[in-house]
Structures are given as C-alpha cells and as structure tokens.
Amino acid sequence: MSRFWSPIVQTLTPYVPGEQPKIANLIKLNTNENPYGPSPRVLEAIAAESSDALRLYPDPNSDRLKQTIASYHGIAPNEVFVGNGSDEVLAHVFMALLKHDKPLLHPDISYSFYPVYCGLYGVNSKLVPLDDQMRINPADYDQDCGAIIIANPNAPTGIALTAAEIETLVQAHPDQVVVIDEAYIDFGGETVIPLIKRYPNLLVIQTLSKSRSLAGLRIGFAVGHPALIEGLERVKNSFNSYPLDRIAIAAGVAAYEDESHFQRTTQAVIATRNNLVAGLKLLGFDVLPSATNFVFARHPRHDAARLAADLRAKAILVRHFKQARIDQYLRISIGTDEQCEALVNALQELIA
C-alpha cells in the first residue's frame, strides 16, 4: 500500500485473470481460449493493415466494424457500440447505465469482474443466489432494483437461459436496464439480440475473443436502443476516443466475413465438448450442462484444488476457484480432441 494511493484504490479487490504461463508445451485449458486460430481472412486483413497508415489515428467511431456487426445481426449501426474487449465495454456499461440509487442485481456465482466494477465505480449491488442446481431463476429477480446484469450462458457454470426466459425478465423490469452478457453465446446458447427492437431497456454484450478466436486483439461490442448506445459513447469519449486500433477494426470485419470458418470451428468445439463431458462422466465426475466452450465439473471423492495441482504437475492447466459454493468444481476449457483426451487420461490416473 502506498500513501499516494487514492482512497478508492485502497479498497479495491482487483479481478484475477487466469494464469498465462511462460512455460512451453503446456496443455492450457484454464482461460477459455479457442483451440482453433482465427480465420485466414483475419490474418490477411492484419497483414494488409500493417502499413505506413499506422502512423494515423484509427476511426474513432469504428464505423466499418459497427456496420459489419449491424448487418450480421440485422440491426442498425447506431444500435452498436464497440470497445477494447468486452471487459472495457462492461466498464463503460457500469458507469453509464448501471449506477443508480437502487441496487444492481446479479448472480452470486457469475463473472467475477462484476463485483470488481461495482467496487471501482461505487455501484451498490445485491447478489441473487443461484438455485441448488447452479441455475439462474429469473423469478428470483422480481424485486426492487436499479438495474440487472446476467451472463448468459453463465460463467463459470456454463448453464444457459432460453431467450424466452430472458424476455420474461426484461418484460418484468421495463424501468430498469437489463444487461445480458453473451460472451459464450455462440457455443450453444440462444442470443437475445433480436429483442432489442422491442425492449429499449435491453442491452446485449458480446465478444470476438471466444468464438471468433481473437482474444489476443481485444474486440467487444454492445447492442441496444440508440439511447443506451449514446450513453456508452458519452462515457467512451470522456475516457478514450480511440479504443480500437486500425488492426483490430480490420480483423474484426474480416472475422465476420468468414462465416464458414466461424461455423466450422464452433461446431468442432461443441463436438469436443460433448466427448469430454462423456469421458468425465465415465470417470465419475458430476458435470453441469454447458452451452459454452468450457465445462464445470466436480468429483464427489476428490478435492478440486488437489486435482488442479496434480494436473498442473502433469503440464495440464485447468481453472480452480476458491469461492464458496464452487470450490469443489474445476472449470475446464475445451481444447482440441487430443488435448481433452490427454486431460481425461491424466484424470483417470489421478483418481485411480
């Protein structure tokens, strides 16, 4: 602690990202990265953009990318906001739309950046517990609040609500902003982006890090009513008018232009996920139903922290959380078939 810190810094509990090891030849299944690289069109676009033009600032509005996203989802460009990864988009959302006198509601087990942003921006929040099956029950949110944020599918559980369940939640809170964080939606969930035309209080956030294999470039976006987007733009332009660089904009556009690559790789991840779930269940693991590029699993007879440590000794990384209610679960990212087979074989040895 430094005497030069501001009072708010002294009280913050920062987000802890998954380990990014410097050790080679690890099977890395701890940070939900896509096991398949980005589209070749993305790499071509990056190469083309790497020119003398980098001396010039990028388009502050990222209009080309906004138009591409809007066309893909059948919405208008003024219903799209883009940022430097969905985490930055979320940061602007907390400042622009979620800070109210009444509390923000969010699940007690969810993306751990939500409480971090509550602390950073002084957002009063109230945790809504998941049920005994680790599911979000929309009826539990029928209470007085200032706003709601939910990850769907939820993280780290991987369980998804249907679009109809989300719509019921949005309908029940016409005077509050409802934010649906769809970081993993492309791996088996049902997006609610089409609902923004009917509900001016709905904001949907997505990322190109997972299903578009661009975690290394940091591209995220939000879609919603133009009035919500305007609020985000006001915060962005008071913070950083150029959040996306020229390379990110070009790569994002190219990623959306190669639909076949997107479909092929997401379906490959889903197929591997199904095989991994079957393999884990044969070993006696309880596995929550997943609509994401990871699974959340526990073994009734083996401590999760010990399993994670023993796997690491075998050069396999998975994610273990110490948080109450989930400290006996492992979050396992979906890798290639070969990587997941190696994981199952290692677990078989460890629990024998």
VOZA-424164 format. One record per residue (C-alpha): residue in one letter; chain; z, x, y. Coordinates in steps of 0.2 Angstrom, whole numbers. Example, Ala and Ser with C-alpha at 12.3 -4.5 7.8 and 13.67 -1.06 7.14 Angstrom:
REM residues 2
  type  mol     up   east  north
     A    A     39     62    -22
     S    A     36     68     -5
REM end
This chain:
REM residues 352
  type  mol     up   east  north
     M    A      0      0      0
     S    A     -4      6     17
     R    A      4      2     34
     F    A    -13      0     41
     W    A    -17    -15     29
     S    A    -18    -32     37
     P    A     -6    -45     31
     I    A    -19    -54     20
     V    A    -24    -38     11
     Q    A     -6    -35      6
     T    A     -5    -52     -3
     L    A    -22    -52    -11
     T    A    -24    -51    -30
     P    A    -42    -45    -32
     Y    A    -54    -50    -46
     V    A    -55    -38    -60
     P    A    -73    -36    -67
     G    A    -77    -32    -85
     E    A    -77    -14    -89
     Q    A    -93     -5    -85
     P    A    -91     11    -96
     K    A    -98     28    -93
     I    A    -99     31   -112
     A    A   -116     31   -120
     N    A   -120     22   -137
     L    A   -108      8   -135
     I    A   -111    -10   -141
     K    A   -107    -18   -124
     L    A   -103    -37   -127
     N    A    -90    -39   -113
     T    A    -99    -44    -97
     N    A   -111    -57   -102
     E    A   -127    -47    -98
     N    A   -143    -52   -105
     P    A   -148    -41   -120
     Y    A   -166    -43   -115
     G    A   -174    -34   -100
     P    A   -182    -43    -85
     S    A   -200    -49    -86
     P    A   -213    -36    -84
     R    A   -219    -45    -69
     V    A   -202    -41    -61
     L    A   -204    -23    -64
     E    A   -222    -23    -57
     A    A   -216    -33    -41
     I    A   -202    -20    -39
     A    A   -214     -5    -40
     A    A   -226    -14    -28
     E    A   -212    -17    -15
     S    A   -206      1    -16
     S    A   -217      7     -2
     D    A   -216     13     16
     A    A   -212     -5     20
     L    A   -194     -2     15
     R    A   -191      5     32
     L    A   -192    -13     39
     Y    A   -179    -26     38
     P    A   -182    -40     25
     D    A   -185    -58     29
     P    A   -168    -64     35
     N    A   -171    -81     28
     S    A   -179    -75     11
     D    A   -192    -89     14
     R    A   -203    -84      0
     L    A   -189    -84    -13
     K    A   -182   -101     -6
     Q    A   -200   -109     -8
     T    A   -201   -102    -26
     I    A   -184   -109    -31
     A    A   -188   -125    -22
     S    A   -205   -128    -31
     Y    A   -197   -123    -48
     H    A   -184   -137    -46
     G    A   -194   -150    -37
     I    A   -184   -149    -21
     A    A   -187   -144     -3
     P    A   -184   -126      4
     N    A   -171   -132     17
     E    A   -161   -138      2
     V    A   -159   -120     -5
     F    A   -148   -106      1
     V    A   -149    -88     -6
     G    A   -137    -74     -7
     N    A   -132    -57    -14
     G    A   -127    -63    -31
     S    A   -119    -80    -34
     D    A   -102    -72    -30
     E    A   -107    -70    -12
     V    A   -114    -87    -12
     L    A    -97    -93    -18
     A    A    -88    -83     -5
     H    A    -98    -92      9
     V    A    -95   -109      0
     F    A    -77   -107      0
     M    A    -77   -103     19
     A    A    -90   -116     24
     L    A    -86   -131     13
     L    A    -70   -129      3
     K    A    -57   -125     16
     H    A    -48   -141     20
     D    A    -31   -148     24
     K    A    -30   -156      6
     P    A    -31   -145     -9
     L    A    -46   -139    -18
     L    A    -46   -144    -36
     H    A    -52   -133    -50
     P    A    -48   -130    -69
     D    A    -33   -119    -73
     I    A    -44   -109    -86
     S    A    -61   -105    -77
     Y    A    -70    -92    -67
     S    A    -56    -80    -61
     F    A    -65    -77    -44
     Y    A    -60    -95    -38
     P    A    -41    -91    -36
     V    A    -46    -74    -28
     Y    A    -57    -83    -15
     C    A    -43    -96    -12
     G    A    -31    -81     -8
     L    A    -44    -72      3
     Y    A    -49    -87     14
     G    A    -32    -96     14
     V    A    -38   -111      4
     N    A    -25   -122     -3
     S    A    -29   -126    -21
     K    A    -22   -136    -36
     L    A    -25   -132    -54
     V    A    -31   -145    -66
     P    A    -27   -141    -84
     L    A    -40   -141    -97
     D    A    -36   -153   -112
     D    A    -29   -147   -129
     Q    A    -47   -144   -134
     M    A    -50   -132   -119
     R    A    -62   -145   -111
     I    A    -63   -152    -94
     N    A    -59   -170    -92
     P    A    -67   -177    -77
     A    A    -54   -191    -76
     D    A    -41   -178    -73
     Y    A    -49   -175    -56
     D    A    -46   -193    -50
     Q    A    -34   -188    -37
     D    A    -32   -185    -19
     C    A    -41   -168    -14
     G    A    -51   -159     -1
     A    A    -65   -153    -12
     I    A    -68   -149    -31
     I    A    -76   -134    -39
     I    A    -80   -133    -58
     A    A    -90   -121    -68
     N    A   -102   -130    -80
     P    A   -103   -123    -93
     N    A    -86   -117    -90
     A    A    -81    -99    -91
     P    A    -73    -91   -101
     T    A    -73   -106   -113
     G    A    -92   -109   -114
     I    A    -90   -128   -115
     A    A   -102   -139   -105
     L    A   -100   -156    -97
     T    A   -115   -168    -98
     A    A   -125   -172    -82
     A    A   -118   -190    -84
     E    A   -100   -184    -84
     I    A   -104   -173    -68
     E    A   -112   -188    -60
     T    A    -97   -199    -63
     L    A    -86   -185    -55
     V    A    -97   -184    -40
     Q    A    -98   -203    -38
     A    A    -79   -204    -38
     H    A    -77   -192    -23
     P    A    -90   -197    -10
     D    A    -80   -190      4
     Q    A    -77   -173     -4
     V    A    -89   -159     -8
     V    A    -91   -156    -27
     V    A    -97   -139    -31
     I    A   -104   -136    -49
     D    A   -106   -118    -53
     E    A   -120   -117    -66
     A    A   -121    -98    -69
     Y    A   -124   -101    -88
     I    A   -133   -117    -87
     D    A   -150   -111    -95
     F    A   -142   -107   -112
     G    A   -139   -125   -117
     G    A   -132   -134   -103
     E    A   -139   -149    -93
     T    A   -142   -145    -74
     V    A   -137   -157    -61
     I    A   -149   -150    -48
     P    A   -159   -167    -48
     L    A   -144   -176    -42
     I    A   -143   -168    -25
     K    A   -156   -180    -19
     R    A   -144   -194    -22
     Y    A   -127   -186    -18
     P    A   -125   -177     -1
     N    A   -108   -171     -7
     L    A   -115   -161    -22
     L    A   -119   -143    -21
     V    A   -125   -133    -36
     I    A   -124   -114    -38
     Q    A   -135   -104    -50
     T    A   -138    -85    -53
     L    A   -153    -74    -59
     S    A   -140    -62    -67
     K    A   -139    -70    -84
     S    A   -155    -80    -90
     R    A   -167    -70    -78
     S    A   -159    -53    -83
     L    A   -157    -47    -65
     A    A   -138    -43    -65
     G    A   -142    -27    -58
     L    A   -151    -34    -42
     R    A   -138    -47    -37
     I    A   -148    -63    -33
     G    A   -139    -80    -32
     F    A   -143    -97    -24
     A    A   -135   -114    -20
     V    A   -145   -130    -18
     G    A   -139   -146    -10
     H    A   -141   -158      5
     P    A   -148   -149     20
     A    A   -132   -152     30
     L    A   -122   -142     16
     I    A   -135   -128     17
     E    A   -134   -127     36
     G    A   -115   -124     34
     L    A   -119   -110     22
     E    A   -132   -102     33
     R    A   -120   -103     48
     V    A   -107    -93     38
     K    A   -120    -81     32
     N    A   -127    -77     49
     S    A   -110    -74     55
     F    A   -107    -61     41
     N    A   -124    -53     36
     S    A   -140    -59     41
     Y    A   -150    -49     28
     P    A   -141    -52     12
     L    A   -156    -50      1
     D    A   -167    -34      2
     R    A   -186    -34      0
     I    A   -185    -28    -18
     A    A   -173    -42    -23
     I    A   -184    -55    -15
     A    A   -200    -49    -23
     A    A   -191    -48    -40
     G    A   -183    -65    -39
     V    A   -200    -73    -35
     A    A   -208    -63    -50
     A    A   -194    -69    -62
     Y    A   -198    -87    -58
     E    A   -217    -84    -60
     D    A   -215    -79    -78
     E    A   -209    -94    -87
     S    A   -214    -89   -104
     H    A   -203    -73   -103
     F    A   -189    -84    -97
     Q    A   -191    -97   -111
     R    A   -193    -84   -125
     T    A   -178    -73   -120
     T    A   -166    -88   -118
     Q    A   -171    -96   -134
     A    A   -168    -79   -143
     V    A   -151    -78   -135
     I    A   -147    -96   -141
     A    A   -153    -92   -159
     T    A   -142    -76   -160
     R    A   -128    -86   -153
     N    A   -129    -99   -167
     N    A   -130    -85   -180
     L    A   -115    -76   -173
     V    A   -105    -92   -172
     A    A   -109    -95   -191
     G    A   -104    -77   -195
     L    A    -87    -78   -186
     K    A    -83    -94   -194
     L    A    -86    -87   -211
     L    A    -73    -74   -206
     G    A    -60    -87   -202
     F    A    -62    -87   -183
     D    A    -60   -103   -173
     V    A    -75   -104   -161
     L    A    -76   -116   -146
     P    A    -93   -125   -144
     S    A   -103   -114   -132
     A    A   -118   -118   -121
     T    A   -118   -100   -113
     N    A   -123    -83   -118
     F    A   -106    -79   -125
     V    A    -93    -87   -137
     F    A    -75    -89   -135
     A    A    -66    -86   -152
     R    A    -49    -83   -160
     H    A    -42    -78   -177
     P    A    -27    -88   -182
     R    A    -20    -72   -191
     H    A    -25    -58   -180
     D    A    -19    -54   -162
     A    A    -34    -54   -150
     A    A    -28    -39   -140
     R    A    -26    -29   -155
     L    A    -44    -34   -161
     A    A    -51    -30   -145
     A    A    -43    -12   -145
     D    A    -48     -9   -163
     L    A    -66    -15   -159
     R    A    -67     -3   -144
     A    A    -61     11   -156
     K    A    -77      7   -166
     A    A    -88      8   -150
     I    A    -89    -11   -148
     L    A    -83    -19   -132
     V    A    -78    -37   -130
     R    A    -68    -46   -116
     H    A    -49    -50   -119
     F    A    -40    -60   -105
     K    A    -21    -59   -104
     Q    A    -20    -76    -95
     A    A     -8    -89   -103
     R    A    -16   -101   -115
     I    A    -31    -90   -119
     D    A    -23    -73   -123
     Q    A    -27    -75   -141
     Y    A    -46    -78   -138
     L    A    -60    -65   -137
     R    A    -75    -68   -126
     I    A    -90    -61   -134
     S    A   -106    -59   -125
     I    A   -122    -62   -135
     G    A   -131    -46   -138
     T    A   -146    -43   -149
     D    A   -146    -48   -168
     E    A   -142    -30   -173
     Q    A   -128    -29   -161
     C    A   -120    -45   -166
     E    A   -122    -41   -184
     A    A   -113    -24   -181
     L    A    -99    -34   -172
     V    A    -97    -46   -187
     N    A    -97    -31   -199
     A    A    -84    -22   -189
     L    A    -73    -38   -188
     Q    A    -74    -40   -207
     E    A    -67    -23   -209
     L    A    -53    -25   -197
     I    A    -47    -42   -204
     A    A    -49    -37   -222
REM end
